[in-house]
Amino acid sequence: MGRLQGNHITVSYDDHDIIKDLSVDIADHKITSIIGPNGCGKSTLLKALARIINVKNGQVLLDGVNIHTSSTKEVARKIAILPQSPAVADGLTVSELVSYGRFPYQKGFGRLTKEDKEMIDWALHATGTYEFRNRPVNGLSGGQRQRVWIAMALAQETEIIFLDEPTTYLDISHQLEILELVQSLNEERGTTIIMVLHDINQAIRFSDHIIAMKKGRIVTQGATTDVLTHAVLEEVFNINAELSTDPRTGKPMFVTYDLLCKHYTRI
């Protein structure tokens, strides 16, 4: 079993169950991506596992302890999260934002120690953001901002990082840049990554494990080669896909697809 599990969790919004009686075990030191159609509960599951939202029933366990009964600082020393489309206050510099990652370790008046400053510099260098450390975050490009947020997560010095659609609104080259950075964190530091992705081919290419969801339940989960099948794509996305093999990774990929059932009337 992994360090992080969701046991029979139910999550509701306004008395409507988005996820019901769902159990999941996150693989340690691997990249796990959650895929599925819009509204299926992907981000809800990620937020529940990261303690951003409460569960109605069941438990989220981190190292065998209910994550919702642990202190905020204790949890923040173990997990970090990059939310979807994060906002930042005007005028906040890159270094200032990244320094927030040291909050779980600060005491007293919260002054940065030598160790804090060294960790911040390391995170900036690791993400290629050191050169604009004194620039306002809101003055950066989308790809640069995403790298800065990942730097803040690195400065938090956790072994688990959550990313909610980290490539949203980025062009294709910046998407690749962010996903390669995430992959390098996993390969070089053994960081456990859990992320929500819309692009199925990207999820397959950059992940070790896939969780495929539909209507608040897990349809299947496992190694990428086991999940990207005609049957799964039909059930989860309602598509008839043509599958091939990625020449760079040897993993499966789909090259084109048609809808199985059209839910509209032709004009």
Summary of the structure (lengths in Angstrom):
residues: 267
radius of gyration: 19.3
end to end distance: 52.3
largest distance: 66.6
contacts: 832
relative contact order: 0.16
helix: 37%
strand: 29%
